[in-house]
Every structure is written in structure tokens, then in C-alpha cells.
């Protein structure tokens, strides 16, 4: 298969610009206030944009008309045609589509302006690099914990000049020691409105990175990667293009160099003067009265800003006591504390952090933390220890959560804040520095606090499950709460919250992690003997198995759920279980079992007056009937489902039914009607964010355009569909699109390209055991091999496809394969075998609704065989009968009939020695 880059090199400049921004034809048409067909004609060179549209295109892509390849012949030398005139109204529309995006996760550290003290020169140097580096800038800040790396990154991300340079937006991610890279990448996808229904497979991280790169690479964006610990994690977010810059912060020099090399900046400890200035902000009189003692204190803590802030606040609180500390006393205490920490390193249940693995360089900071903790009230110490339940910085948590979990009052949080141990991320939200959390974690956390943490976070999840904006800041805390519930054996809480939790994980595309959580919750439901919970969890497991394309597991989970529901007479969602069971049967090629499940589910849904579920089941029944060649029944199901979907305002189901009607219209040859249905479904799916449905609709529209002879438009639909489905890991849809793209390549006589598409599709179909799609793929592969005169391979593919189609009872496919067999035999001069195949095609479709086309094609094949055998009268009779049947095909097949007539006319002149049709 050609790479995307080679493909683009051959395409029209306008098309390359559109694809570089990952825009579909319909998206570009929407921005330009025109239609898809017009854009497609521009990209194919079939039409030239009018002056108005040339202006809009030049403004949209920031290129002149010659660069975009849209100059009319008469304007080749016209300077005016090169340069677009001002178009403020349209410019505002472009800006509406590409607004400045400032990541809401950028920390608000305006209250800690002191952390930039002494950083003016460094800030200016990094800013200059970001503003004036014409290549993809890779910049890294490295330094000790607490030295102010994040503060510098925030200052840069919120700088007006930086934001003006990176006008398309600033993205921020905080990693830490053990980040959920997939979830964080997915969050960036959601900020950029990239589809987020992602399948769980080994290449998730890579596929997400590719998706982000496709969208970001033509934009000017700054991507900030804060607190990186592992190079592989940092590189996962290096997804920008030539106009982007990446800014990394890390405490590891080797990681910074590996990421940015010549773009690495060390964030050093403050010099002595700046350290004294920072200390003086908290204890000005003490610094003034004892400058030598202040200087010694600055040196003792290594001039680390965080340590100086802690010591400054520590001393500031002491000055309010009746016997204020002197600096010499503080120094002595600091040294004793440091010595103690070197000998008795803080213990933690967590894996060793860098500070713990290398305690000596960081012991002054630990000592400052320890001294601050020692002066806390017993209540504040307990609260600090309890707050380590929340994952540390860069994660943050709400004040309400902190108060609920710790059972503290606001004054205690203020005590922690005043002394510098608790930081603010933004109003109403707090975070713990990793060094503070590591030290405070040495105190045991009582199980009641842990249970409150689980109860609070899981209740929050249940309350806001449909409000992602409310959930997003708490997701890391929610996952931590579920993990804690596993450790504590809180089975009831796990079972109650699991469905809501996996709903969010589905949104984030965390399919593997959701499966693990569901398995744990299922075990918990078994332990507490909760059959209702087991049924719900088994249903969710089946749903995620369907999303992964694992239909064998769909059947296993759905059968267990169905058995439990009947055993305990819990029929609340029986129609939903039967729907999943039917899907599993259908994709495993067991159509009769699927039809039985769907029919029973439909009866129950009607009985429960669940008309939304009924419309879904009608859509599935329509699909099975269509596949079996029962087109009248398929339309009855689809039309009834359409009525119910409109009555219940079930727009998600509506797009599925429109897809079913579109596919039905294709089978009947009503391509205009098929296009109308599919386009209406596409608009709905885009509006509703039905990313799982988009790939199927784009594939359907591509098929329609192929049948209509608009190959360029078909290619656009297939390429957009492949981009979306590959990104989302929807492998079954990728397989379908590859098959249809292969058919298009055959139509264009691009047989080598067709082989590449079909070979990839065939491997996927076998891997996923896609029984309904496999015979069609084999037929297409047989067809292209026959055209390449690889007759043995062609017949082997066709015979395998025929056997599977017969097992599935797919009449229309049986006829199609038999006709292709006949064509291959005919080309290979095996006339008896060809005649047998064509006769079987006629009898196989006898009495079916769609037999005209197959019968006409088969008769035409028999006509050519008779001509080759010298029986010209029979050849002419069969040919005329074939042409008469073809003329009775629907109006949408007019182009097909014309080609048929031309082909028959040529055969008539060459083989039949009879007057041409025209005469």
C-alpha cells in the first residue's frame, strides 16, 4: 500500500492542504459555505473556484492561488489573482473554527509569584528560543525538586507574546512518576475534538499519537510536558509539527538531554542574593538583623525556592510566639533533622521515588518539610497524612473532598497552607508536592479515612456521570478510589459504581483497563452473592468485548447474563442482553440464532414499552433480512424502526436506521436514495459525536459514489473513514473500508493497489473472524486475481468465499460469487465450468426480490459462451434477453445500463456477426 505521504504527493495541492488539517470534504464545504460535490470537483481539477471562493481558500490556507493550484488558465500571469483581497467576514468564520485553545489544566500559580524570583534571565532565554526557533523547537527545563520548573513553564504558557506566537493554542500535561499516558493523550484528543471512542489494543499510545500529530502538525501550538520521569512517556506527547514547540520539565538531566539535546536549560538553585530576597519576603526583620545567619540558612537548604518558602513560613510563624526563634537555633534544628533523615530515610508504601533512592542531595528539602511538619498541631499532622490518599502533584483535589475525607475544618487546611505544605492549583483546589506527600506518607492512614475517600469519590462519580466537564478534574482521584476499594475489599461500593466508572472509561477509550475493573467487580458481586450486579457487569463486559471486536467473548458474557437473569427472574434489561447476544451471533455468522435473539428482544422491548430499544432491535433485524436477500422484510423492519426512533427522539438509533435504509437502497440499486439516507445519518452522527457510526456511514457513502461513477468522491469518503477507524482502533470497520477501497481500485483498474487493500482486509477479517464480511472479501480478491490472470488463486479465493456464503445463507453473495467464478472460467477458456457457474447463479436467486440483476449478468455470460462455441443465434437470443432484463433495472442504474449496452454492442459486432444495437 502506498504511504500517505506518497499518496499526497500525487494529489491536488488543495486536497493536500485539507488532509493536512484532517478535514473531511463535508467539513471544508461547511467552512466555505458550499457543498461536498463542488469541493470534490476543485480537488479533481474538474472545476476552478470562482474569484470569491479563491479568496476564501487563500485566506483559509494562508497560501496564494498558484500554491493551491486553483488559478484559472487566464489568470496564470495575473498578480491580482495571486493575492487574495481582504475578507473580514469570512476571516471571522475561519477564526470561529480555529479559536485559541488554552488548556484549562495549566496551573494557576499567580499566588506564588515569588517562585519566579531570580529567574528573569532564564525566562527570557527560554522565551527567545520558543519565539524565534523556526524548526520544531524541543526545549527542556531540568533541575532539583522544588526549584521552580513548573512555575517557569506556567509563566511561559501564560505569556501574551508566547500565546500570540502559538496562536492555535497551548496544551498542558502533568505526568509524574506513574502517569496514565493513554488517558492523558485522550484528554488532548478531546480538547482538539478528535474522536475519543478508542479501542483497547497494544498500539493505543502510538495510534493516539498519530491522530494528534495529524491534527496538530499544521497548527502553531505550544505543548508543555510537565514533570516527566520516563523518556518514553515524554516522547508520547511529542506530537506537534513544524510550527509547534514542545516544552518539557523534568528533574532528570539525562532525560532532558535525550528529549531536547541542545535545547536543554538547567534551572539552578537561587543565587545567594536572590535566596536572601526570597527569605526576606517572609522574615524581613530577621534577615536585616542577622544577615550572616540568614545567609547560612540559605546555604543550608541549597537555595531551593520550595525549601526557602517552607523555612520562611516556618520562621514567620515563630516570630509571633513569646520567645521567637533565632536563626542560629533554626540552623541547629535543621542540621539535626537532616542528619536524622539521612540515617532514617522516610518509609513509604509506594515504590522508591528519586528522592528516596538518592536521599543525600535532597535531604535539605526533606529536612525543611520535616521541620514544618513537626510544628503542626496534632490535628493538622493527621490531616496532612490523610490527604496523601489523593495522588500527589501534578494531580489536584477539591477543598470539599479534602474536608470530607479528612473530617477536618477549613482552619486546619489553612494551617497547612500557611506553612507551605499544601499548595493551591486554582481557587478551591489543592495539591501536595511529591516530596511533601512522600514524607507525610510515613504516617499510617486509618481505614476509616480510606473508606470515606472511596465513598466520596464514587458518590461524586455517580452524581456527575453524565457531566464530563465536572468529572474530568477528578478522574485520577476516582481511579485511585476504585483501586483503594479493591484493596479494602469494599465489594458493595465496587458493584454499585462500576457501570458509571466504565461509562467514563469508554469515553476515554480505556477498554483494557475497563475490562480489568469489570472482572474485579464481577468477582466482588460473586462474593456478596449479588445476581443483579453480576448481570449488569456481565452486560458491560459483553459491551466492551463488542467494542474490541471480540465476538466470541460477547457470546460468552451475554449467555452468562441471560442464564442468570432467567434463573433469578431478573428481567429488567433482558432485551438489552438479547441485543448483545444477537450481535455476537450475527458477527460469528450464526444468522438464525441472531434473528431469534433479536426477535425475542423485540417482543420484550414492546412488552416493556421500551420503544427506543425496540427501534435498535428493528435496525438489527433489518440488517439480517437484507443480508439474507429478504429486501421487502428488511425495509418493513427499518421503516418501523424509523418511526419509533423519531417518536422517541432517539437520534442515535435514527442514524443506525438511516444507515440500514441506505444499505438497502444500494442493494436495490437506488443510489440517489441511498445517498440521501447516508448523508442524513452522517450529519446526525457528526452532531451527536457517534464516532463508532461515522466509519460505517463514510464507507456506505463511498460505496454509493463508486456505483455512481464518482470515484474521486468515493476515494475521499474511504480515506476519511480509514483515518477515523484506524485512529479509533475499530478494526472491523477498517476491514470493511479496506474491502470497499479495494473494489474502488478494481473499478479504476488499479489492480496492484486493489491487491494491497484486499490483502490487508483479508488478514484482518481472518484475525477477527468476521464471518459476514469474509466471503465478500474473498470474492473481491478472486475478482482482482482473475483480472490479473492469476486463475488458480482467483478460483481458490472464490470457492472459499462460496462455501462460507452458503453456510451463512447469503443468497445475494452466493449469486455474485458464482458470476465471478463464471467470469474467471470464461477468461481461462473453461467454458463448461463457466456455463455451470452462470446457470447456478440464475437458479440460486430464483424467486428472490433482486434476481433481475444477477439473472441479467448470468445470461450475458451464457451469451458469450454460446458465441465462443459458434452458436451465434443462441448467443444473440441470450444477449437480447439479458439486455431486456437490464433495462428493467431502477433508474439509478442508468449509467450501468449504458455500459451494458455498449459492451453488448461490441460483443455483437465481434462475436455474433449481427447488426449493431444502434442500427
Secondary structure, DSSP 8 states (H G I E B T S, - for coil): ---HHHHHHHS-HHHHHHHHTT--HHHHHHHHTS-HHHHHHHHTTSS---HHHHHHHHHHHT--HHHHT---GGGTT-HHHHS----HHHHHHHHHHS---B-TTS---GGGGGGGTT-HHHHHHHHHHHHH--S-EEEEEE--TTSSHHHHHHHHHT-HHHHHHTTTEEEEEE--TT--HHHHHHHHHHHTT-------STTHHHHHHHHHHHHHTTS-EEEEEEEE--HHHHHTT----TT-EEEEEES-HHHHHHHHGGGEEE-----HHHHHHHHHTT-HHHHHH-HHHHHHHHHHTTT-HHHHHHHHHHHHHHTTSSS---HHHHHHHHHHHHHHHHHS----SS---HHHHTHHHHHHHHHHHHHHHHTS-HHHHHHHHHHTTS--TT--EEHHHHHHHHT--HHHHHHHHHTTSSEEEETTEEE--HHHHHHHTTS---HHHHHHHHHHHHHHHHHTTT-HHHHHTTHHHHHHHHHHHHHHT-HHHHHHHHHHHHHHHHHHT-HHHHHHHHHHHHHHHHHTT-HHHHHHHHHHHHHHHHHHT-HHHHHHHHHHHHHHHHHTT--TTHHHHHHHHHHHHHHTT-HHHHHHHHHHHHHHHHHTT-HHHHHHHHHHHHHHHHHTT-HHHHHHHHHHHHHHHHHTT-HHHHHHHHHHHHHHHHHHT-HHHHHHHHHHHHHHHHHHT-HHHHHHHHHHHHHHHHHTT-HHHHHHHHHHHHHHHHHHT-HHHHHHHHHHHHHHHHHTT-HHHHHHHHHHHHHHHHHHT-HHHHHHHHHHHHHHHHHTT-HHHHHHHHHHHHHHHHHHT-HHHHHHHHHHHHHHHHHTT-HHHHHHHHHHHHHHTTT-TTHHHHHHHHHHHHHHHHHHTT-HHHHHHHHHHHHHHHHTS-GGGHHHHHHHHHHHHHHIIIII----S--
